[in-house]
Amino acid sequence: MTNPSNFAAEWCEAWNAHDLERVLAHFHDNVVFSSPVAAAILPETQGQVRGKEALRAYWSEGLRRIPDLHFTVEQVFAGIDTVVIQYRNQKGVSVSEVLIFDGDKVRSGYGTYPVGVENPAGA
């Protein structure tokens, strides 16, 4: 697994540049990503996006809907093959992304949001 702090910094820079290909470079082709925002943007996924191409479609739509998307990393947590990035989004909402690695790439990820916050991503 890559250095968690370096990964979080690069992940954040790529998102803030809205460089989707740079973000996706960190993910396996057969990644599985779960998020309540995915369920809202692409209801047919029921919140679970499978594969890099589907993830590209989801995040492309998210960037289209949130043109002012911007993240500020607050904390980075590391576990065995796991990185959790706690960040504040453009709406000021604190969010955590849980990323499970296989080697240097993310195999699965989970977007998590505060309970009770309506439309936390602003999508």
N, C-alpha and C positions, 0 to 999 in steps of 0.2 A: 504494500500500500504506500502511496505517496505521502509526503509530509503533510499532515492535516492543516497546519496554518498556511502553508504555501498553496495547497489546493483551494482552501476557502478564499484566499486573496485572488487567485486566478479566476475562480468561479464567479466571484463578485464582479471583478473587472469585465469579464466576458458578458455577464448579464447587463451591467451598466452601459456597456457599449452597444447593447442590443445585437451582439454578434452570435446569433443562434448556432452557427456551425462551430464556433469556438466552444460554446457551452456543450454542444452535443459530442464533441471530441472526447469528453471525459466519460462517456457512457458506452457500455457494450452494445452491440447490435441487437441483442435479444433482451435488453433491459426491460424491467417491469417497474412502472412508476405509478404510485397511488396518491390521489389528492382529492379532497372535496371540491376544489376549484375545477379539476378535470371533469368531475361529475356535473358541475354547473355549465361549463363551456361545451362539453361533448357528452350529453346525457347518455348516449348509447354505450359509452365506456363503463358506466356505473362507477366512475372514479378510478378505474384501473387501466392504464395505458400500457400496451404491450408492444415492444420493439421500437427501435430508434426512429423508424419512419413515422410511426404513429405519434411518438413523442415530438418529433419535428412538427407534425401537423398541429398538435395540441399547443405547443409553445408558440408557434407562428401565429395562431389565432389569439393567444393570450397577449402577445406583443402588439397585435393589431388593435385589440380592445383596450390596451393600457399603454398608450404611446409615451407616457411620462414614467414608465416603470424605472425604479431605482432602488437599489438595496444598499444598506450599510450594515456590515458585519458587526455584531455585538460580542459574540463569544463563539469559540470553536471547542467542541468536545470530541475526544477520541476514545475509541474502544478497540476491540479486536476486529479488524477489518471494517470498522464503522467510524464514520465522521458525522457529527451533528453540527450544522451551521445554524446558529441563532442569529437572525438578522431583523432589521426594521425595514419595512417596505416604504414605497412612496406615500402611502396613506398614514405612516407612522405606526402601523401595526407590527408588533413583534411576532415573528414567524420562525419556525424551526424546520429545517430540512434534514431528514435522517437518510444517510447514504451508506449503503452496504457495498463494499468493494470485493472484487475478485481480481487480484493483482492490482494494477494501477488504474483500473476502470470501474465505474459504478455498475453493479449488476442489478441492484434494486434501490428504489428511493421512495420516500414517503414525505409528502408535504403536510405539515401539521400547523393548525391555526388555533388561536385562542377560542375557547368555548364562549358562545354568546355574541361573538362579533359577526354582524351581518355583512356579507360580501367582503371578507377580509382582504382579498387580493385586489379589489376594485375592478374586477373584470365584468 
